Amino acid sequence: MILNGWFITGATIGALSAVICIIATIFRNHPADSSILSLAAVELYLAVYAVYALISPIPLNGPGWEFWGYIFTAMILPPIAFFWGITDKTRWSNLVMAAVGPTVLVMIHRLQVIWHG
């Protein structure tokens, strides 16, 4: 397992986003602003990670299309959950947004494994 600053930062942001959204699910009957902001933090992290991957030197074996597919998929998850949250005005939209954090955490781990071979 590759534990560098990128993974630790992504894991922290993803876990905090999930906790914030779960707490909002418990206490709110509609999408919480804190849940939406936590999704924005996850998306910002992914954007910075993607830019870093574009400008950093490529390893000898190269990350390939699988790497970029994971980044693209991870980057579309927060906007999908955001639009779900603003269209579904129930408490469960917070829970849908909570699923993004752990999903992105797993995808970041997979990106690290692909990048470092």
C-alpha positions in Angstrom: 0.0 0.0 0.0 1.3 3.4 -0.9 1.0 5.9 1.9 2.2 9.3 0.8 0.9 12.8 1.3 -1.6 12.6 -1.6 -3.3 9.4 -0.3 -3.4 10.6 3.4 -4.8 14.0 2.3 -7.4 12.3 0.1 -8.3 9.8 2.8 -8.7 12.5 5.4 -10.9 14.7 3.1 -13.0 11.7 2.0 -13.5 10.4 5.6 -14.4 13.9 6.9 -16.9 14.4 4.1 -18.5 11.0 4.9 -18.7 11.9 8.6 -20.2 15.4 7.9 -22.8 13.9 5.6 -23.8 11.2 8.0 -24.2 13.7 10.8 -26.3 15.8 8.5 -28.4 12.7 7.7 -29.1 12.2 11.4 -30.0 15.8 12.3 -31.4 17.3 9.1 -34.5 16.6 7.1 -33.1 18.2 3.9 -29.7 18.6 2.2 -27.3 20.4 4.5 -25.0 23.1 3.3 -22.1 21.4 5.2 -22.7 18.3 3.1 -22.6 20.2 -0.1 -19.4 22.0 1.0 -17.8 18.7 1.9 -18.5 17.5 -1.6 -16.9 20.7 -2.9 -13.8 19.9 -0.9 -13.6 16.4 -2.3 -13.9 17.8 -5.8 -11.3 20.4 -5.2 -8.9 17.8 -4.0 -9.5 15.6 -7.0 -8.9 18.6 -9.4 -5.6 19.4 -7.7 -4.6 15.7 -7.8 -5.5 15.5 -11.5 -3.4 18.6 -12.3 -0.5 17.2 -10.3 -0.8 13.9 -12.3 -0.7 15.9 -15.5 2.4 17.9 -14.7 4.4 15.3 -12.7 7.0 13.1 -14.5 5.5 9.8 -15.7 7.0 6.6 -14.2 8.7 4.2 -16.6 5.7 1.8 -16.8 3.3 4.8 -17.2 -0.1 5.0 -15.6 -2.1 4.5 -18.8 -5.8 4.8 -19.6 -6.9 3.0 -16.5 -5.4 5.7 -14.3 -7.2 8.5 -16.2 -10.4 6.6 -16.2 -10.3 6.4 -12.4 -9.6 10.1 -12.1 -12.4 10.9 -14.5 -14.8 8.6 -12.7 -13.8 10.0 -9.3 -14.2 13.5 -10.5 -17.8 13.0 -11.7 -19.0 11.4 -8.5 -19.2 14.6 -6.4 -21.2 16.6 -9.0 -23.6 13.7 -9.5 -24.2 13.5 -5.7 -24.5 17.3 -5.6 -27.3 17.3 -8.2 -29.0 14.4 -6.5 -28.9 16.4 -3.2 -30.4 19.6 -4.7 -33.1 17.7 -6.5 -34.1 15.3 -3.8 -35.1 17.4 -0.8 -35.2 14.6 1.7 -32.8 13.5 4.5 -31.6 10.6 2.4 -29.8 12.9 -0.1 -27.3 13.6 2.7 -26.7 9.8 2.8 -26.1 9.7 -0.9 -23.6 12.5 -0.6 -22.0 10.5 2.3 -21.2 7.6 0.0 -19.0 9.8 -2.2 -16.2 10.2 0.5 -15.5 6.5 1.0 -15.9 5.7 -2.7 -13.3 8.4 -3.6 -11.0 7.1 -0.8 -11.0 3.6 -2.4 -10.5 5.1 -5.8 -7.5 7.3 -4.6 -6.0 4.1 -3.2 -6.4 2.4 -6.5 -4.9 5.5 -8.3 -1.8 5.3 -6.0 -1.4 1.6 -6.8 -1.6 2.2 -10.5 0.7 5.2 -10.4 3.4 3.5 -8.3 3.0 0.1 -10.0 
